[in-house]
């Protein structure tokens, strides 16, 4: 039904996106540092629900809509790229902060943590682009039911994404402590993060991989 190459491909794509700091990681790490691992994991559960919403939306044919009306797809893609560039500027600007820099945050209850994780994922342009543009490219119509292939690929992406973010949640406190003792490394991390975000945004804006691939 689905090739191991496709599964490995989407897993590597998701791993690369997890390692590239974005809204999900920034929120999860900052919440974990400020409120503890439990808060980070509750927020991660909300992120997981956001992944599922995107997956089922794509399975329901939203990618086809973007293929039929490419202007909508282009608008979302450029808006997502602009958002990532804004995040990159926040990271490298004078006085910017690393995602792992300790900060004072008001403590949120379990319900709000879950909801904020869900909304952060739902409004994350990286996740939107992944499901709308990248995931369909690993679907091979010759291997059978396209919808089922997309579902399996999406579940693979979710598993990798949750595992990667859980790792950052568990280690956030230790990394924050290290950066607190070594401000030079914290500054280096900010510039690496900003450069990665800017590179991803430029590639996203200039890539010609359209949503039409979902119609194959």
C-alpha positions in Angstrom: 0.0 0.0 0.0 2.7 2.5 1.0 6.4 2.4 0.4 9.0 2.5 3.1 10.7 5.3 1.2 7.6 7.5 1.5 7.4 6.9 5.2 11.1 7.6 5.7 10.8 10.7 3.5 7.9 12.3 5.5 9.6 11.3 8.8 12.8 13.1 7.7 10.8 16.2 6.6 9.0 16.4 9.9 12.3 15.8 11.9 13.8 18.8 10.0 10.8 20.9 10.8 10.9 19.9 14.5 14.6 20.9 14.6 13.8 24.2 13.0 12.4 26.4 15.8 8.9 27.6 15.1 5.8 28.6 17.0 5.1 25.1 18.3 8.6 24.6 19.8 8.9 28.2 21.1 5.6 27.9 22.9 6.2 24.4 24.3 9.8 25.2 25.5 8.9 28.5 27.1 5.9 27.0 28.9 8.0 24.0 30.1 10.7 26.3 31.4 8.3 28.6 33.2 5.8 26.0 34.5 7.5 22.6 34.4 7.5 19.5 32.2 3.9 18.6 33.0 2.7 21.9 31.6 4.7 21.4 28.4 3.3 17.9 27.9 -0.3 19.0 28.4 0.4 21.7 25.8 1.9 19.1 23.5 -1.4 17.1 23.8 -3.1 20.2 22.3 -0.5 20.4 19.6 -1.2 16.7 18.8 -4.9 17.5 18.4 -4.0 20.3 16.0 -2.0 17.9 13.9 -5.1 15.6 13.7 -7.3 18.4 12.6 -5.0 19.2 9.8 -4.7 15.6 8.8 -8.4 15.0 8.6 -9.0 18.3 6.8 -6.5 17.2 4.2 -8.1 13.8 4.0 -11.5 15.5 3.5 -10.2 17.2 0.3 -9.0 20.6 1.4 -5.8 20.2 -0.7 -8.1 19.8 -3.7 -9.6 23.2 -3.0 -6.2 24.8 -3.0 -5.3 23.0 -6.2 -8.4 24.3 -7.9 -7.9 27.8 -6.6 -4.1 28.3 -6.5 -4.5 32.0 -5.5 -5.7 30.9 -2.1 -2.8 28.5 -1.7 -0.3 31.2 -2.8 -1.7 33.7 -0.4 -1.4 31.3 2.5 2.1 30.2 1.5 3.3 33.8 1.3 1.6 34.7 4.6 3.3 31.8 6.2 6.7 32.8 4.8 6.2 36.3 6.1 5.3 35.0 9.6 8.5 33.0 9.7 10.5 36.0 8.6 9.0 37.9 11.5 10.0 35.2 13.9 13.5 35.2 12.4 13.7 39.0 13.0 12.5 38.5 16.6 15.3 36.0 17.2 18.2 38.1 15.7 17.2 41.6 16.6 19.1 43.5 19.3 17.6 42.4 22.6 16.1 39.2 21.1 15.6 36.1 23.2 16.4 32.4 22.7 13.5 30.0 22.9 15.4 28.4 25.9 16.0 31.7 27.7 14.2 31.6 31.1 11.3 34.0 31.4 8.5 34.9 33.8 5.1 33.7 32.6 1.8 33.6 34.4 0.9 30.0 35.3 -1.9 28.6 33.2 -4.4 25.9 34.2 -4.6 22.5 32.4 -7.5 23.5 30.2 -5.8 26.7 29.0 -2.5 24.9 28.4 -4.2 22.3 26.2 -6.2 25.0 24.3 -3.1 27.2 23.7 -1.1 24.2 22.4 -4.0 23.4 20.1 -4.3 27.0 18.8 -0.6 27.4 18.4 -0.4 24.3 16.2 -3.6 25.3 14.3 -2.2 28.7 13.4 1.3 27.5 12.7 2.2 28.2 9.1 4.9 25.5 9.1 2.2 22.9 9.8 -0.2 24.3 7.3 2.4 24.2 4.5 3.5 20.6 5.5 0.0 19.2 5.1 -1.1 21.3 2.2 2.0 21.2 0.1 4.6 18.7 1.2 2.7 15.6 2.5 0.8 15.0 -0.8 4.1 14.7 -2.7 4.8 11.4 -0.9 1.5 9.9 -2.1 1.8 7.5 -5.0 -1.5 6.8 -6.8 -0.1 3.6 -8.3 0.2 2.1 -4.8 -3.6 2.1 -4.1 -6.0 4.3 -2.1 -4.6 7.8 -2.0 -6.6 8.8 1.0 -5.4 5.9 3.1 -1.8 6.6 2.0 -2.2 10.2 3.2 -3.6 9.1 6.5 -0.7 6.7 7.2 1.8 9.4 6.1 0.1 11.9 8.4 0.2 9.6 11.4 3.9 9.0 10.7 4.4 12.8 10.8 2.4 13.2 14.0 4.4 10.4 15.7 7.7 12.0 14.8 6.5 15.5 15.6 5.2 14.6 19.1 8.3 12.6 19.9 10.7 15.4 18.8 8.8 18.0 20.7 8.5 15.8 23.8 12.3 15.6 23.8 12.6 19.4 23.8 10.1 19.6 26.6 12.0 17.1 28.8 15.4 18.8 28.2 14.2 22.4 28.2 15.2 23.1 31.8 18.7 21.7 31.4 19.3 23.6 28.2 18.0 26.8 29.7 20.3 26.4 32.7 23.3 25.9 30.3 22.4 29.0 28.3 22.0 30.9 31.6 25.6 30.1 32.5 26.9 30.6 28.9 25.3 33.7 27.4 27.6 33.4 24.3 26.0 30.1 23.4 22.5 31.6 24.0 23.4 34.4 21.5 24.7 31.8 19.0 21.5 29.8 19.3 19.5 32.9 18.6 21.4 33.6 15.4 21.2 29.9 14.3 17.5 29.9 15.0 16.9 33.1 13.1 19.0 32.0 10.1 17.1 28.7 10.0 13.7 30.4 10.1 14.7 32.9 7.4 16.1 30.2 5.2 12.9 28.1 5.6 10.7 31.2 4.9 12.7 32.1 1.7 12.5 28.5 0.5 8.8 28.3 1.3 8.1 31.5 -0.6 10.1 30.6 -3.7 9.3 26.9 -4.0 7.2 25.9 -6.9 5.8 22.8 -5.3 2.1 23.6 -5.7 -1.0 22.1 -4.2 -1.9 20.6 -7.6 0.2 17.6 -6.7 -2.7 16.6 -4.4 -4.8 15.9 -7.6 -2.4 13.2 -8.9 
